[in-house]
Amino acid sequence: MVLLTAPRQVQVERLGTRTGNDFGKQPAELAKVLADTDQIDSLLRRGPGLVVDTSRPLADVVADVLAFLR
């Protein structure tokens, strides 16, 4: 299993700047996303065989996932 993750500030930036989906742009929604992340992140990190920080360049993320799957 692969867990794709990003630092909190990256999540905030991505939610605030994405187009096509407004969820997470309102303060209450953003707070909910961050609270949910805080609550389940440690649980999710116990299970996967690979944790990938998606704040890195996309090519690096893809290379890590493909190397893991081989």
C-alpha positions in Angstrom: 0.0 0.0 0.0 1.1 3.6 -0.7 0.1 6.6 1.3 0.4 9.9 -0.5 0.7 12.8 1.9 1.7 16.5 2.1 2.7 18.8 4.8 -0.1 20.8 6.5 0.8 24.1 4.8 0.9 22.4 1.4 -2.6 21.0 2.0 -3.9 24.5 3.0 -2.4 26.1 -0.1 -3.7 23.4 -2.4 -7.2 23.5 -1.0 -7.2 27.3 -1.2 -6.0 27.6 -4.8 -7.7 24.6 -6.6 -10.4 25.2 -9.1 -13.4 23.2 -9.9 -14.1 22.3 -6.3 -14.7 24.8 -3.6 -14.6 22.4 -0.6 -12.0 23.4 1.9 -12.0 27.1 1.0 -14.3 28.1 3.8 -12.7 28.3 7.3 -14.9 25.7 8.8 -14.3 23.2 6.0 -10.6 23.8 6.1 -10.6 23.3 9.9 -12.5 20.0 9.4 -10.0 18.7 6.8 -7.0 19.6 9.0 -8.6 18.0 12.1 -9.5 14.9 10.2 -5.9 14.7 8.9 -4.5 15.2 12.4 -6.8 12.5 13.7 -6.1 9.8 11.1 -2.6 10.5 9.8 -0.8 8.4 12.4 -3.3 5.5 11.9 -2.7 5.6 8.1 1.1 5.7 8.5 1.0 2.4 10.4 -0.3 0.4 7.4 1.3 1.5 4.1 4.5 0.0 2.8 5.5 3.4 1.4 4.8 7.0 2.6 5.3 9.5 -0.2 5.5 13.3 0.4 3.6 14.8 -2.6 5.1 18.3 -2.0 8.1 17.1 -4.0 8.2 17.3 -7.8 5.6 15.1 -9.5 8.3 13.1 -11.4 9.9 12.2 -8.1 6.7 11.1 -6.6 5.8 8.9 -9.6 9.3 7.4 -9.6 9.1 6.5 -5.9 5.7 4.9 -6.4 6.8 3.0 -9.5 10.0 1.8 -7.8 7.9 0.5 -4.8 5.5 -1.3 -7.1 8.2 -3.2 -8.9 
